[in-house]
């Protein structure tokens, strides 16, 4: 394997990532849709940006083993522990999704929860798309879920900066975000996680993309666009949808 560049996401968010993005009902639509999209039940899938296994572990429990690639050693350590406890067949691989390769081909490759937007240059996003396409078997499907540029700009209502608070179901729990649109097409977000009188802080930088831009990456990598939705429940996508889920096929 080549060298792995880590942006430090796990060092910032590892302690509370699973609280912001909980498993269970929150994750179930993602897992159910990925399982339905997998063309070969029981065969291994490949996840780019596996994190702590929020999606990979329940997908493996449905009978789809997962090879999960991530640049964060901290997140992968949590994944290994959680997968062992859940008796889930998830292989944790320390790798860079812009450079990753192996000797296998997969009928399902996926990159979810805006991992794709954390690649901050168009060339890096193209490289990751090509790597995913290279690992896709004939007849296979690639699924990308990432932030929608139009939706993020709509959230700002014409302002460069905004802030918003999302309450969570648990008492005294929520997420405060301070969001800034930068002039170079990047989006900076600082998050404060509040829980039972305590707080944790993490910041992230993302490159905003449109569905058409991601489609162009996929077509350049030899894939064909198939479907696009606003979420995992197949809500129709609009210009101001916060996210988009796009699927691609290899003939």
Secondary structure, 3 states (H helix, E strand, C coil): CCCCCCCCHHHHHCCCHHHHCCCCHHHHHHHHHHHHHCCCCCCCEEEECCCCCCCHHHHHHCCCCEEEEECCHHHHHHHHHHHHHHCCCEEEEECCCCCCCCCCCEEEEEECCCCHHHCCCHHHHHHHHHHHHHCEEEEEEEEEEEEEHHHHHHHHCCCCEEEEEEECCCCCEEEEEEEEECCCCEEEEEEEEEECCEEEEEEEEEECECHHHHHHHHHHCCCEEEEEECCCCCCCCCCCCCEEEEEEECC
